[in-house]
Amino acid sequence: MAAIKKQETGISVKEICREMGISEPTFFNWKAKYGGMEASDVKKMKDMEAELSQYKKIVAELTFENRAMKNFIEKKL
């Protein structure tokens, strides 16, 4: 967010990238992802991404268990 705010104030992208130690493509990726957002919006988005990651992990674990049980039942029959 700080890099995008600096660019909005008129500082060149090259200078911002050199100062922050990032590449220009990284800056433009950030701008595409976070441009127009406020800090609170970014925090909410990161929280939601973390929650989604937890749900994906739960689904993967349940899918694994389900397949293991199906394989066990098939071997029993």
ROLOMI-753131 format. One record per atom (N, C-alpha, C, O): residue number from 0; atom name; z, x, y. Coordinates in nm, 3 decimals. Layout:
{k NUM&a CA&c3 Z&c1 X&c2 Y}
...
//
This chain:
{k 0&a N&c3 0.000&c1 0.082&c2 -0.118}
{k 0&a CA&c3 0.000&c1 0.000&c2 0.000}
{k 0&a C&c3 0.000&c1 0.087&c2 0.125}
{k 0&a O&c3 -0.067&c1 0.056&c2 0.224}
{k 1&a N&c3 0.075&c1 0.196&c2 0.120}
{k 1&a CA&c3 0.083&c1 0.283&c2 0.238}
{k 1&a C&c3 -0.053&c1 0.343&c2 0.270}
{k 1&a O&c3 -0.090&c1 0.354&c2 0.387}
{k 2&a N&c3 -0.126&c1 0.382&c2 0.168}
{k 2&a CA&c3 -0.258&c1 0.441&c2 0.190}
{k 2&a C&c3 -0.353&c1 0.340&c2 0.255}
{k 2&a O&c3 -0.428&c1 0.374&c2 0.346}
{k 3&a N&c3 -0.348&c1 0.218&c2 0.207}
{k 3&a CA&c3 -0.436&c1 0.114&c2 0.262}
{k 3&a C&c3 -0.397&c1 0.082&c2 0.405}
{k 3&a O&c3 -0.484&c1 0.064&c2 0.491}
{k 4&a N&c3 -0.268&c1 0.076&c2 0.432}
{k 4&a CA&c3 -0.221&c1 0.050&c2 0.569}
{k 4&a C&c3 -0.265&c1 0.162&c2 0.664}
{k 4&a O&c3 -0.305&c1 0.135&c2 0.778}
{k 5&a N&c3 -0.259&c1 0.288&c2 0.617}
{k 5&a CA&c3 -0.302&c1 0.400&c2 0.701}
{k 5&a C&c3 -0.451&c1 0.389&c2 0.733}
{k 5&a O&c3 -0.494&c1 0.417&c2 0.845}
{k 6&a N&c3 -0.529&c1 0.348&c2 0.633}
{k 6&a CA&c3 -0.673&c1 0.336&c2 0.654}
{k 6&a C&c3 -0.704&c1 0.225&c2 0.753}
{k 6&a O&c3 -0.798&c1 0.235&c2 0.831}
{k 7&a N&c3 -0.625&c1 0.119&c2 0.750}
{k 7&a CA&c3 -0.643&c1 0.008&c2 0.844}
{k 7&a C&c3 -0.611&c1 0.049&c2 0.987}
{k 7&a O&c3 -0.663&c1 -0.011&c2 1.081}
{k 8&a N&c3 -0.525&c1 0.150&c2 1.004}
{k 8&a CA&c3 -0.492&c1 0.196&c2 1.139}
{k 8&a C&c3 -0.595&c1 0.292&c2 1.194}
{k 8&a O&c3 -0.587&c1 0.330&c2 1.311}
{k 9&a N&c3 -0.693&c1 0.331&c2 1.112}
{k 9&a CA&c3 -0.801&c1 0.413&c2 1.162}
{k 9&a C&c3 -0.805&c1 0.554&c2 1.110}
{k 9&a O&c3 -0.895&c1 0.630&c2 1.148}
{k 10&a N&c3 -0.713&c1 0.593&c2 1.024}
{k 10&a CA&c3 -0.714&c1 0.727&c2 0.967}
{k 10&a C&c3 -0.824&c1 0.733&c2 0.860}
{k 10&a O&c3 -0.843&c1 0.638&c2 0.784}
{k 11&a N&c3 -0.896&c1 0.845&c2 0.856}
{k 11&a CA&c3 -1.009&c1 0.855&c2 0.763}
{k 11&a C&c3 -0.959&c1 0.859&c2 0.618}
{k 11&a O&c3 -0.848&c1 0.904&c2 0.589}
{k 12&a N&c3 -1.044&c1 0.811&c2 0.530}
{k 12&a CA&c3 -1.012&c1 0.806&c2 0.388}
{k 12&a C&c3 -0.992&c1 0.947&c2 0.333}
{k 12&a O&c3 -0.900&c1 0.971&c2 0.254}
{k 13&a N&c3 -1.077&c1 1.041&c2 0.375}
{k 13&a CA&c3 -1.063&c1 1.179&c2 0.328}
{k 13&a C&c3 -0.928&c1 1.237&c2 0.364}
{k 13&a O&c3 -0.864&c1 1.304&c2 0.282}
{k 14&a N&c3 -0.883&c1 1.211&c2 0.486}
{k 14&a CA&c3 -0.754&c1 1.263&c2 0.531}
{k 14&a C&c3 -0.639&c1 1.201&c2 0.452}
{k 14&a O&c3 -0.545&c1 1.270&c2 0.413}
{k 15&a N&c3 -0.647&c1 1.071&c2 0.429}
{k 15&a CA&c3 -0.543&c1 1.001&c2 0.352}
{k 15&a C&c3 -0.537&c1 1.056&c2 0.210}
{k 15&a O&c3 -0.428&c1 1.082&c2 0.158}
{k 16&a N&c3 -0.653&c1 1.074&c2 0.149}
{k 16&a CA&c3 -0.658&c1 1.124&c2 0.012}
{k 16&a C&c3 -0.602&c1 1.265&c2 0.002}
{k 16&a O&c3 -0.528&c1 1.297&c2 -0.091}
{k 17&a N&c3 -0.636&c1 1.349&c2 0.097}
{k 17&a CA&c3 -0.586&c1 1.486&c2 0.097}
{k 17&a C&c3 -0.434&c1 1.485&c2 0.114}
{k 17&a O&c3 -0.363&c1 1.559&c2 0.046}
{k 18&a N&c3 -0.385&c1 1.401&c2 0.205}
{k 18&a CA&c3 -0.241&c1 1.392&c2 0.232}
{k 18&a C&c3 -0.163&c1 1.343&c2 0.111}
{k 18&a O&c3 -0.054&c1 1.393&c2 0.082}
{k 19&a N&c3 -0.218&c1 1.245&c2 0.041}
{k 19&a CA&c3 -0.148&c1 1.185&c2 -0.072}
{k 19&a C&c3 -0.178&c1 1.253&c2 -0.205}
{k 19&a O&c3 -0.112&c1 1.227&c2 -0.305}
{k 20&a N&c3 -0.278&c1 1.341&c2 -0.207}
{k 20&a CA&c3 -0.313&c1 1.411&c2 -0.330}
{k 20&a C&c3 -0.385&c1 1.324&c2 -0.431}
{k 20&a O&c3 -0.364&c1 1.338&c2 -0.551}
{k 21&a N&c3 -0.469&c1 1.233&c2 -0.382}
{k 21&a CA&c3 -0.546&c1 1.145&c2 -0.470}
{k 21&a C&c3 -0.694&c1 1.163&c2 -0.441}
{k 21&a O&c3 -0.732&c1 1.221&c2 -0.339}
{k 22&a N&c3 -0.777&c1 1.113&c2 -0.531}
{k 22&a CA&c3 -0.921&c1 1.122&c2 -0.509}
{k 22&a C&c3 -0.968&c1 0.998&c2 -0.432}
{k 22&a O&c3 -0.899&c1 0.897&c2 -0.427}
{k 23&a N&c3 -1.087&c1 1.009&c2 -0.373}
{k 23&a CA&c3 -1.142&c1 0.895&c2 -0.300}
{k 23&a C&c3 -1.167&c1 0.775&c2 -0.392}
{k 23&a O&c3 -1.138&c1 0.662&c2 -0.353}
{k 24&a N&c3 -1.222&c1 0.796&c2 -0.513}
{k 24&a CA&c3 -1.239&c1 0.679&c2 -0.601}
{k 24&a C&c3 -1.106&c1 0.609&c2 -0.632}
{k 24&a O&c3 -1.102&c1 0.486&c2 -0.642}
{k 25&a N&c3 -0.998&c1 0.686&c2 -0.646}
{k 25&a CA&c3 -0.867&c1 0.625&c2 -0.669}
{k 25&a C&c3 -0.827&c1 0.539&c2 -0.550}
{k 25&a O&c3 -0.778&c1 0.428&c2 -0.566}
{k 26&a N&c3 -0.849&c1 0.591&c2 -0.429}
{k 26&a CA&c3 -0.816&c1 0.514&c2 -0.310}
{k 26&a C&c3 -0.893&c1 0.383&c2 -0.308}
{k 26&a O&c3 -0.836&c1 0.277&c2 -0.281}
{k 27&a N&c3 -1.023&c1 0.389&c2 -0.336}
{k 27&a CA&c3 -1.105&c1 0.268&c2 -0.329}
{k 27&a C&c3 -1.071&c1 0.170&c2 -0.442}
{k 27&a O&c3 -1.085&c1 0.049&c2 -0.426}
{k 28&a N&c3 -1.026&c1 0.223&c2 -0.558}
{k 28&a CA&c3 -0.978&c1 0.135&c2 -0.664}
{k 28&a C&c3 -0.853&c1 0.060&c2 -0.618}
{k 28&a O&c3 -0.839&c1 -0.060&c2 -0.640}
{k 29&a N&c3 -0.761&c1 0.135&c2 -0.554}
{k 29&a CA&c3 -0.640&c1 0.072&c2 -0.500}
{k 29&a C&c3 -0.676&c1 -0.033&c2 -0.397}
{k 29&a O&c3 -0.620&c1 -0.143&c2 -0.396}
{k 30&a N&c3 -0.770&c1 0.000&c2 -0.310}
{k 30&a CA&c3 -0.808&c1 -0.093&c2 -0.204}
{k 30&a C&c3 -0.868&c1 -0.220&c2 -0.263}
{k 30&a O&c3 -0.841&c1 -0.330&c2 -0.215}
{k 31&a N&c3 -0.950&c1 -0.204&c2 -0.367}
{k 31&a CA&c3 -1.009&c1 -0.322&c2 -0.431}
{k 31&a C&c3 -0.902&c1 -0.407&c2 -0.499}
{k 31&a O&c3 -0.910&c1 -0.530&c2 -0.499}
{k 32&a N&c3 -0.802&c1 -0.341&c2 -0.556}
{k 32&a CA&c3 -0.699&c1 -0.414&c2 -0.629}
{k 32&a C&c3 -0.593&c1 -0.474&c2 -0.538}
{k 32&a O&c3 -0.550&c1 -0.587&c2 -0.559}
{k 33&a N&c3 -0.551&c1 -0.397&c2 -0.435}
{k 33&a CA&c3 -0.438&c1 -0.438&c2 -0.353}
{k 33&a C&c3 -0.475&c1 -0.475&c2 -0.209}
{k 33&a O&c3 -0.388&c1 -0.517&c2 -0.132}
{k 34&a N&c3 -0.601&c1 -0.459&c2 -0.172}
{k 34&a CA&c3 -0.641&c1 -0.489&c2 -0.035}
{k 34&a C&c3 -0.612&c1 -0.633&c2 0.003}
{k 34&a O&c3 -0.640&c1 -0.725&c2 -0.074}
{k 35&a N&c3 -0.556&c1 -0.654&c2 0.120}
{k 35&a CA&c3 -0.526&c1 -0.788&c2 0.168}
{k 35&a C&c3 -0.393&c1 -0.843&c2 0.118}
{k 35&a O&c3 -0.356&c1 -0.956&c2 0.152}
{k 36&a N&c3 -0.322&c1 -0.766&c2 0.038}
{k 36&a CA&c3 -0.192&c1 -0.812&c2 -0.014}
{k 36&a C&c3 -0.079&c1 -0.754&c2 0.069}
{k 36&a O&c3 -0.091&c1 -0.648&c2 0.130}
{k 37&a N&c3 0.029&c1 -0.825&c2 0.069}
{k 37&a CA&c3 0.152&c1 -0.775&c2 0.130}
{k 37&a C&c3 0.235&c1 -0.709&c2 0.020}
{k 37&a O&c3 0.207&c1 -0.727&c2 -0.099}
{k 38&a N&c3 0.335&c1 -0.634&c2 0.059}
{k 38&a CA&c3 0.418&c1 -0.563&c2 -0.038}
{k 38&a C&c3 0.484&c1 -0.660&c2 -0.136}
{k 38&a O&c3 0.496&c1 -0.629&c2 -0.255}
{k 39&a N&c3 0.527&c1 -0.775&c2 -0.088}
{k 39&a CA&c3 0.592&c1 -0.873&c2 -0.177}
{k 39&a C&c3 0.492&c1 -0.926&c2 -0.281}
{k 39&a O&c3 0.530&c1 -0.953&c2 -0.395}
{k 40&a N&c3 0.366&c1 -0.942&c2 -0.240}
{k 40&a CA&c3 0.263&c1 -0.988&c2 -0.334}
{k 40&a C&c3 0.240&c1 -0.886&c2 -0.444}
{k 40&a O&c3 0.225&c1 -0.921&c2 -0.561}
{k 41&a N&c3 0.238&c1 -0.758&c2 -0.406}
{k 41&a CA&c3 0.218&c1 -0.651&c2 -0.503}
{k 41&a C&c3 0.334&c1 -0.648&c2 -0.601}
{k 41&a O&c3 0.314&c1 -0.630&c2 -0.721}
{k 42&a N&c3 0.458&c1 -0.665&c2 -0.550}
{k 42&a CA&c3 0.575&c1 -0.666&c2 -0.637}
{k 42&a C&c3 0.568&c1 -0.782&c2 -0.736}
{k 42&a O&c3 0.597&c1 -0.764&c2 -0.855}
{k 43&a N&c3 0.530&c1 -0.899&c2 -0.688}
{k 43&a CA&c3 0.518&c1 -1.015&c2 -0.776}
{k 43&a C&c3 0.413&c1 -0.990&c2 -0.883}
{k 43&a O&c3 0.433&c1 -1.023&c2 -1.000}
{k 44&a N&c3 0.300&c1 -0.931&c2 -0.842}
{k 44&a CA&c3 0.193&c1 -0.905&c2 -0.937}
{k 44&a C&c3 0.238&c1 -0.806&c2 -1.043}
{k 44&a O&c3 0.208&c1 -0.825&c2 -1.161}
{k 45&a N&c3 0.307&c1 -0.701&c2 -1.004}
{k 45&a CA&c3 0.356&c1 -0.601&c2 -1.101}
{k 45&a C&c3 0.459&c1 -0.663&c2 -1.195}
{k 45&a O&c3 0.460&c1 -0.632&c2 -1.314}
{k 46&a N&c3 0.545&c1 -0.750&c2 -1.142}
{k 46&a CA&c3 0.643&c1 -0.819&c2 -1.226}
{k 46&a C&c3 0.572&c1 -0.906&c2 -1.329}
{k 46&a O&c3 0.611&c1 -0.910&c2 -1.446}
{k 47&a N&c3 0.469&c1 -0.977&c2 -1.284}
{k 47&a CA&c3 0.394&c1 -1.063&c2 -1.375}
{k 47&a C&c3 0.320&c1 -0.982&c2 -1.480}
{k 47&a O&c3 0.312&c1 -1.023&c2 -1.596}
{k 48&a N&c3 0.266&c1 -0.866&c2 -1.441}
{k 48&a CA&c3 0.199&c1 -0.780&c2 -1.537}
{k 48&a C&c3 0.297&c1 -0.728&c2 -1.642}
{k 48&a O&c3 0.263&c1 -0.719&c2 -1.760}
{k 49&a N&c3 0.418&c1 -0.694&c2 -1.600}
{k 49&a CA&c3 0.520&c1 -0.647&c2 -1.694}
{k 49&a C&c3 0.558&c1 -0.758&c2 -1.791}
{k 49&a O&c3 0.574&c1 -0.735&c2 -1.911}
{k 50&a N&c3 0.574&c1 -0.880&c2 -1.739}
{k 50&a CA&c3 0.608&c1 -0.993&c2 -1.824}
{k 50&a C&c3 0.496&c1 -1.022&c2 -1.923}
{k 50&a O&c3 0.521&c1 -1.049&c2 -2.040}
{k 51&a N&c3 0.372&c1 -1.016&c2 -1.877}
{k 51&a CA&c3 0.258&c1 -1.038&c2 -1.965}
{k 51&a C&c3 0.253&c1 -0.933&c2 -2.075}
{k 51&a O&c3 0.221&c1 -0.963&c2 -2.190}
{k 52&a N&c3 0.284&c1 -0.810&c2 -2.039}
{k 52&a CA&c3 0.287&c1 -0.703&c2 -2.138}
{k 52&a C&c3 0.391&c1 -0.731&c2 -2.246}
{k 52&a O&c3 0.365&c1 -0.707&c2 -2.364}
{k 53&a N&c3 0.507&c1 -0.782&c2 -2.207}
{k 53&a CA&c3 0.610&c1 -0.817&c2 -2.304}
{k 53&a C&c3 0.562&c1 -0.928&c2 -2.397}
{k 53&a O&c3 0.584&c1 -0.923&c2 -2.518}
{k 54&a N&c3 0.494&c1 -1.029&c2 -2.340}
{k 54&a CA&c3 0.443&c1 -1.139&c2 -2.422}
{k 54&a C&c3 0.337&c1 -1.090&c2 -2.520}
{k 54&a O&c3 0.333&c1 -1.133&c2 -2.635}
{k 55&a N&c3 0.250&c1 -0.999&c2 -2.474}
{k 55&a CA&c3 0.148&c1 -0.945&c2 -2.563}
{k 55&a C&c3 0.211&c1 -0.868&c2 -2.679}
{k 55&a O&c3 0.164&c1 -0.874&c2 -2.792}
{k 56&a N&c3 0.319&c1 -0.796&c2 -2.649}
{k 56&a CA&c3 0.389&c1 -0.722&c2 -2.754}
{k 56&a C&c3 0.449&c1 -0.817&c2 -2.856}
{k 56&a O&c3 0.442&c1 -0.793&c2 -2.976}
{k 57&a N&c3 0.508&c1 -0.926&c2 -2.808}
{k 57&a CA&c3 0.568&c1 -1.026&c2 -2.897}
{k 57&a C&c3 0.461&c1 -1.087&c2 -2.986}
{k 57&a O&c3 0.481&c1 -1.102&c2 -3.107}
{k 58&a N&c3 0.347&c1 -1.123&c2 -2.927}
{k 58&a CA&c3 0.239&c1 -1.182&c2 -3.005}
{k 58&a C&c3 0.188&c1 -1.084&c2 -3.111}
{k 58&a O&c3 0.162&c1 -1.123&c2 -3.225}
{k 59&a N&c3 0.174&c1 -0.958&c2 -3.074}
{k 59&a CA&c3 0.128&c1 -0.857&c2 -3.169}
{k 59&a C&c3 0.226&c1 -0.843&c2 -3.285}
{k 59&a O&c3 0.184&c1 -0.833&c2 -3.401}
{k 60&a N&c3 0.355&c1 -0.841&c2 -3.255}
{k 60&a CA&c3 0.456&c1 -0.829&c2 -3.361}
{k 60&a C&c3 0.454&c1 -0.950&c2 -3.454}
{k 60&a O&c3 0.462&c1 -0.936&c2 -3.576}
{k 61&a N&c3 0.444&c1 -1.069&c2 -3.396}
{k 61&a CA&c3 0.441&c1 -1.191&c2 -3.477}
{k 61&a C&c3 0.314&c1 -1.197&c2 -3.562}
{k 61&a O&c3 0.319&c1 -1.242&c2 -3.676}
{k 62&a N&c3 0.203&c1 -1.154&c2 -3.507}
{k 62&a CA&c3 0.078&c1 -1.152&c2 -3.581}
{k 62&a C&c3 0.088&c1 -1.056&c2 -3.700}
{k 62&a O&c3 0.044&c1 -1.087&c2 -3.810}
{k 63&a N&c3 0.147&c1 -0.941&c2 -3.675}
{k 63&a CA&c3 0.167&c1 -0.843&c2 -3.782}
{k 63&a C&c3 0.254&c1 -0.901&c2 -3.893}
{k 63&a O&c3 0.221&c1 -0.889&c2 -4.011}
{k 64&a N&c3 0.365&c1 -0.963&c2 -3.855}
{k 64&a CA&c3 0.455&c1 -1.023&c2 -3.955}
{k 64&a C&c3 0.385&c1 -1.133&c2 -4.032}
{k 64&a O&c3 0.401&c1 -1.145&c2 -4.153}
{k 65&a N&c3 0.307&c1 -1.214&c2 -3.962}
{k 65&a CA&c3 0.234&c1 -1.325&c2 -4.025}
{k 65&a C&c3 0.136&c1 -1.270&c2 -4.130}
{k 65&a O&c3 0.128&c1 -1.322&c2 -4.241}
{k 66&a N&c3 0.062&c1 -1.168&c2 -4.094}
{k 66&a CA&c3 -0.033&c1 -1.109&c2 -4.188}
{k 66&a C&c3 0.039&c1 -1.047&c2 -4.307}
{k 66&a O&c3 -0.006&c1 -1.058&c2 -4.421}
{k 67&a N&c3 0.151&c1 -0.982&c2 -4.281}
{k 67&a CA&c3 0.227&c1 -0.920&c2 -4.390}
{k 67&a C&c3 0.277&c1 -1.028&c2 -4.487}
{k 67&a O&c3 0.271&c1 -1.009&c2 -4.608}
{k 68&a N&c3 0.324&c1 -1.140&c2 -4.433}
{k 68&a CA&c3 0.372&c1 -1.248&c2 -4.520}
{k 68&a C&c3 0.258&c1 -1.310&c2 -4.599}
{k 68&a O&c3 0.274&c1 -1.343&c2 -4.717}
{k 69&a N&c3 0.144&c1 -1.327&c2 -4.536}
{k 69&a CA&c3 0.027&c1 -1.382&c2 -4.609}
{k 69&a C&c3 -0.014&c1 -1.289&c2 -4.722}
{k 69&a O&c3 -0.044&c1 -1.335&c2 -4.832}
{k 70&a N&c3 -0.017&c1 -1.160&c2 -4.696}
{k 70&a CA&c3 -0.053&c1 -1.065&c2 -4.801}
{k 70&a C&c3 0.049&c1 -1.068&c2 -4.914}
{k 70&a O&c3 0.012&c1 -1.060&c2 -5.031}
{k 71&a N&c3 0.176&c1 -1.079&c2 -4.881}
{k 71&a CA&c3 0.280&c1 -1.085&c2 -4.983}
{k 71&a C&c3 0.266&c1 -1.210&c2 -5.068}
{k 71&a O&c3 0.278&c1 -1.204&c2 -5.190}
{k 72&a N&c3 0.240&c1 -1.323&c2 -5.004}
{k 72&a CA&c3 0.225&c1 -1.451&c2 -5.078}
{k 72&a C&c3 0.102&c1 -1.445&c2 -5.167}
{k 72&a O&c3 0.106&c1 -1.492&c2 -5.281}
{k 73&a N&c3 -0.008&c1 -1.389&c2 -5.118}
{k 73&a CA&c3 -0.130&c1 -1.379&c2 -5.199}
{k 73&a C&c3 -0.106&c1 -1.293&c2 -5.323}
{k 73&a O&c3 -0.159&c1 -1.324&c2 -5.430}
{k 74&a N&c3 -0.029&c1 -1.188&c2 -5.311}
{k 74&a CA&c3 0.000&c1 -1.102&c2 -5.426}
{k 74&a C&c3 0.090&c1 -1.172&c2 -5.527}
{k 74&a O&c3 0.080&c1 -1.147&c2 -5.647}
{k 75&a N&c3 0.177&c1 -1.259&c2 -5.478}
{k 75&a CA&c3 0.267&c1 -1.333&c2 -5.567}
{k 75&a C&c3 0.188&c1 -1.435&c2 -5.650}
{k 75&a O&c3 0.220&c1 -1.459&c2 -5.767}
{k 76&a N&c3 0.086&c1 -1.493&c2 -5.590}
{k 76&a CA&c3 0.011&c1 -1.597&c2 -5.660}
{k 76&a C&c3 -0.089&c1 -1.530&c2 -5.748}
{k 76&a O&c3 -0.165&c1 -1.597&c2 -5.818}
//
